[in-house]
Structure formats: structure tokens, C-alpha cells
Amino acid sequence: MRDRALPANLCARMVTKNGIDPAKGLGWGTFLAGFVPGLLQFQLGQKAKAGLAFVSCLALFFAGWVIVGERLFYWALFAADDKGGLANGMVRFGMMTLPEMMNLPANVLGSVLAFDGTPSGLRNQRNPRDLEHIAAWLTGASGMLAAFWAAQGHWEFRVRRDQKFLADGAKPIANPALCAGLSWLVPGLGHAKAGQKDKGVLLCIAVAVVFAFGLIFSGGHAVDRAQYGVWWIGQNLFGGGSLFASLVTGPWPSSGTPIDLDLGIVLCTVAGLMNLVVMCDAYTVAERSLFPLGVQGTPAAGGATGSATESVAEDPSTGGAATGGAAGGAIGEATA
């Protein structure tokens, strides 16, 4: 076999078929505006939708907050106390509580109303509440809902920015933010909405099975925000699973520590992280129905420039992928 250097235009970057770079962002201003539910919709001129986003996130948060109150500080990444400092200040204003932080206005307001820096107030943060499992899910769900509203706003800003590259009347097969939100509740449901039903079923089975094994190994106590708050952040990425745990298994009385509790906690967290990938993929599937990807070549060695767009097709005679143009010939010779 002779050593041959592959042409430089094989080191390609992905672009949409109409030449749009999918990695091009919308800027920090749009990103930060996403932390205020409805603000992106307001900037888009969608006042009714902006009001709905703000009110829905606010109502969902306070539906849980009226039960847990200052208990939210106990679930923060850092403990709140009566001392000063930047980190403590961020905790006191709800900046270290996930996923509620994504619903920033409601979380800041709830934190200001609930914080009590006295010794008795700090002790109350550690006192369990009745119905705190479902209340914790509600406040967390408000943060996730705010994130999906933000994703919706980002998507519409993206479509408005790149509309000149689209054909008249072009629409995605489904709303990407909606697909992501559906997948948070039920893994794979967003893929089904975007037309990939078989893939959605397989993803749902994969995530649900891992989560179910986590609950089985832990005797139903793996998903408990009061006890395992940091782990719960990952577990809550599977919204339907964490809702089931908060309603059914979380309130179960504990007669002792299950021998495989740690394994159960890890499995439920892994299931949540798996579902994060599922949500991102569901968003991308819907996104690519409007902005399909192509491959853009880079200048080849010696000054030659590769093809602007190269198609990749399956070659049935070889059982492998055959790449069009000079790049395909180079691959064939290099792998001969």
C-alpha cells in the first residue's frame, strides 16, 4: 500500500445546503434575554405569546414555592447563611438553584421573599415539608419551561435572520423547541412529532429502562431532591421520570438504606443525561427539516479549491460510503 496524503478539502466543515453556517450564534444579548421568560417573544413583537410565557413560568414556580419556601436555599449548589460574600449573595438571590435559575425573575422574587438569615430561618431550610417532592418538581419544571420558551425565541430569531435564504412558505416539519419540550416529558415523543416514530420509540425504551432500573435498585428512593439535590439536577432532565418519582416513589417511607442505593442514584442520573442528548437531537431533527446540512470544502493544498458542496451517497457495490468528486477518488486510493 502506497502512502498518499488526503487532499485538504476533505477536512470539511458542515454548513446548510444554502450556505448558512449553523454554528453562527445570535449574540450574548439574545442569550441573556432567554433567562427572562417571554422577553425574546416581546422583542419579536409577539406580545400575547410573551405574556403567556411569563405568566406560565411564574405560576408554575409559585405553585411549588408556596409549599417549599426557603427550602429552595437548601437545594442550592452552595449553602446560604447570614455572612456576606459574592457566592452567598448569589445564593440569596436564587442564582445557585438549578434548574429554577433559568426562570430568573420568579426565582429571584421567590428567593427575596423567602430568605431569612436568622439562626431559626437557616434551620427552617433543613426542615422537610409535606408534599415537598411534587413542589420541588413544580419549581424545577418552571425553569425547564423557561428554557423551552427561550429555545422557541431563539429559533424564531434564527428563522427571521436567515429567512432570505429560504424558499417562500418553507416551514420546519415541527417546532424544534416543542420537540425538545415533549422529549423532556417523554423521551422520543419529540422525534415522533418530527416524523421519526421508530427512533422515538427506541429512545424512549432506552431512557425509561435505565431510569426504571435506577428506581428498582434504590427501592424507589434514588430521586429525592431533599437528600440528593445535586444528583436530582441531572435526574430532572427526564421530566416524566422525575414527575413519576415525585408522585409515587419519592413519598414512600424508608425503612433503611437500600444496599444498591448509590447504583440507583447513578442510573437515574445517567438516564436524565441520556435524555438531555435526546432533547438536543429532537430539536436538531426538526431544525434540519428547514435547514438541512451539506458539506463545504476548504481550499486544497497547492492553491486548488474544493467543491463548495459535496454529496455523500452509499455505494452498494462496495458497501461503503462513496464521496463525489476528487475527494471520493482520493479516499479510494488511500484505502486501497
N, C-alpha and C positions, 0 to 999 in steps of 0.2 A: 504493500500500500504506500503510495506516494503522499508525502505531507503537502497539503495545499492550504493556503490561507483563505479563509472565507471572506468574501467582499464586505466592505464596511456597511453597505446598505442592508445587510441582514440584521444589524443592530438597530432595529426599528422601534419607534415609539407609537403608541396607539392614539389614533385620532378618530373622530367620527367621519363617516363617509363623505360628509360635506365640508370636511376640513377643520372642524371645531376641535380645539384641544379640550378633552373632558376634564383635565386636571386644573383648568383655569377657574379660579375661585371668584367669589363676588366681593371680597374685601372684608376687612375687620368690622366695618360698620354694620354690614348686614349680619355678620356672625353674632356680634354682641346684641343686636336688636332681637335676635331669636330668644334671648333669655326673658323677654317681656312678652307674654302671650298676647297675640293679636297685633303687636306693633308692626310686624312685617306686612300683615294684611292691611293695616291702616295706611302704610306707605304705598301700598299697591292701589289704594283707593277703594278697597273693599271694606267699607265701614261696618256693614252688618256682620260680615264674617269676623272682623276684628273684635267686635263686641261679643260675639258668640265664643270666640277663643278665650278672651279674658275672663268672661263670666264662668265658663265651664271649668277652667282650671282653678279659679278662685273658689267656686262652690265645692269642687271635689276635694280640695285641700282642707277647707274648713269643716267639711263633713267628718273628716278624721281628726282634725285639730281639736274640736270641742271635746273629744274623748281623751286624747293623749296630752294636749297642752305642752307643758315644759318637759314632758318625757322625750320630746324630739331632741333636746340637747343631749340626752343620754345616748342617743343613737348617732351622734355626730362623730366625725373622724377623730376629733380631739375633745377632751372634756372641758366644759365651761366652768369657770369659777369666778370668784369676786376679785381676781387680780387683773392687772392691765396687760398690755402687750398686743401686738398685731394679731397673732393667732387666736388669742382669747376673744378679741374684738370680732374677728371673722366668725367665730362660733356663735357669739351672742347675736349676730345679725343673720344667722342661718346660712352662712357661706360654706359651711363644712358638713352639711347634711345632704346626702345623696339618696335618691335622685331628686329630692324636693328642690334642690338648688336650681334646677332647670326651670322651675316655676318661681322665678326670683321675687316678684312683688309680693305674692301671697306668703312665701316663706319668710321674707324679711318682716312683713307685718305680723305674722304669727309669732315670730321669734321675739320681736319687740314687746308684744303684748304678754308673752308667757314668761320671759326671763325674770328670775328672782335670785339675786346674788347672795341672799342671806343664807346662813347655815341650814335653816329649815327648808328654804327653797331648793337648795342644792340636794338635800336629802330626798325631797319630793321627786326629783328627776329619776331616782332609782326605785321608786315605789311602783309596782305593777298596777295596771288599770284593767278594769273589766272591759272586755271587747277590744283590747288594745291590738290584737292580731289583725282584725279587719280594719281598724282605724289606721294602723301603720301601713296597710296595703293601700288605703284610700289616699293618704298623703303622698305616698310614693307614686301612686298612679297619676296624681296631678302633675308630678314632674315629668313622667313619661308622656302624658298627654301634651304638655307644653312643648316637649321635644318634637312630637309629631306635628304640632301646629307650626313649629319653626321649620321643620323639613318641608311642609307644604308651602310656606312662604318662600323658602329658598328655591324650591322647584319652580314656582311661578315667576320669580325674578330671573331664573335661568332661562325659562322659555321666552320671557319678554326680551331679554338681552340677545338671544340667538334666533329670534323669530324670523329675521331676514334671511336666514339660511334654510328655512323650512318651506315646504310646499304649502300652498294655500289650503286651509282646512285640515292640516295634519294634526293628529292628536295621538297621545300615547294609548296603548291598549287598556291601561288602568292608571289611576293616580298613584304615583310612586310612594308618596307619604302615607296614603291609605293602605297600600300593600304592606308597608313596614309596620303600621299600627296593627293591622289584622294579624300579622305574623307574631307580634308581641303577645297577643292573647292566645292564639292558636298557631303553633308553628306550621308553616306550609300553607296556611289559608291565604296569605298574600300571593303566593305562587299560583294557587288555584284562581285567584282573582285576575292574575296576569296571564292566564291561559296555560300554565304548566301544572296541570292537576296531578299527574303521576309523580312528578318531582315533589310536589307539595305533600302528597301522602307519605312518601318515603322520609322526607324531612320531619314530618310530624311524628312518625313512629320512632325515628332515631332519638329525637329530643325527649319525647314523652317516656320512652323506655328507660333512658338514663336517669331522668328525674324520678320515675317510679321506683327504680332500684335504690336511689338515694333515700327515699322515704321508707322503704321496706327495711333497709339495713339499719336505719336510725330509729326504728319504731315510731315513725311519724314525727320525730322531733328535730329533724335536720333544718327545717325552715322556721326559724324563730328569731325575729329581729331583736327582741329584748336580750337574748342570750348570745347570739352570733351575728351582731349587727353588720360587721364588715363583709362577712360571707353572704349575708342577705342581699347586699347590693348586687352581687353577681347573680344570685338566685332569682331576683326580681326581674331580671331580663327575660325570663319566661313568665310573663304576666299571668297567663292562665294557670300555670302550675303553682305560683306563689299565692294566687287567689284561692285555689283549692286547699292549699296548706293552711291559709289563714282562717278559712271557714270550717275545715274538717279536722285536720291532724294537729294543727297548732294548739287548739284549746284542750287537747287530750291531757288528762292528768299524768304526771310522770311518777312511776313507782321506783325508778332507779335509772342509772346511766346505761343505755344500751352498749353492748360490747363493741359494736361497729358504728358507733355514733359518728366518729371522725370520718369514716369512709362515706357514710351517708351524706354528711355535710359537703364533702368534696364533690360527690357525684351530682348533687343538686346544683352546686355552683357551676360545675362543668356543663351541665345541661343548660343553664342560663347563658353561659358564654357561647355555647353552640348556637343558641337561639339568636344571639347578637349577630352572628355570621348569617343566619337565615334571614333576619330582618334586613341586613345590608344587601343581601343577594336579591331579596324580593323587590327592594327599591330599585336595584340596578336592572333587573329584568324589565320592569315597567319603564324605566328611563330609556333603556336601549331600544324599546319599541319605537321611540321617537327620534333618538339619537344613536343609531347603530354604529358600531365601531368598524373602522377599516385599519389598514396598516400604512403608515407613512414612512418612506425610506429616508435615510440620511445620506449625505454625499459620500461616494465611494472613494477608495484610495486612488491617488493619481489624478484627482480632479473630476472624475466622472460622477454624475449624479444619478441616484437610483430612481426608480419609478415612484411617482407620487402616491400611487395606491396599488397594492399588490393583493391579489385574491389568493386564498388558501383553499384548496379542494382536496378531497380524498381520492387517491389514486387506487382504483380497485385492482389493478394489475400487480401492484407491489404490496398492497395492504398498508401503506403508509401515507403520510401527507405529502403531496406534491405542490411545491410553491411555484407560481408562474414567473416567467421572465428568466433573466440571467441568474437570479438567486436560486431558482429551482435547479438549474444545471450545476451550479457550484455545490449545492448540497449533495446532489447525486454523485459528483466526482469525489467529494471529500469523504463520503461514506461508503464508497465502492470497495 
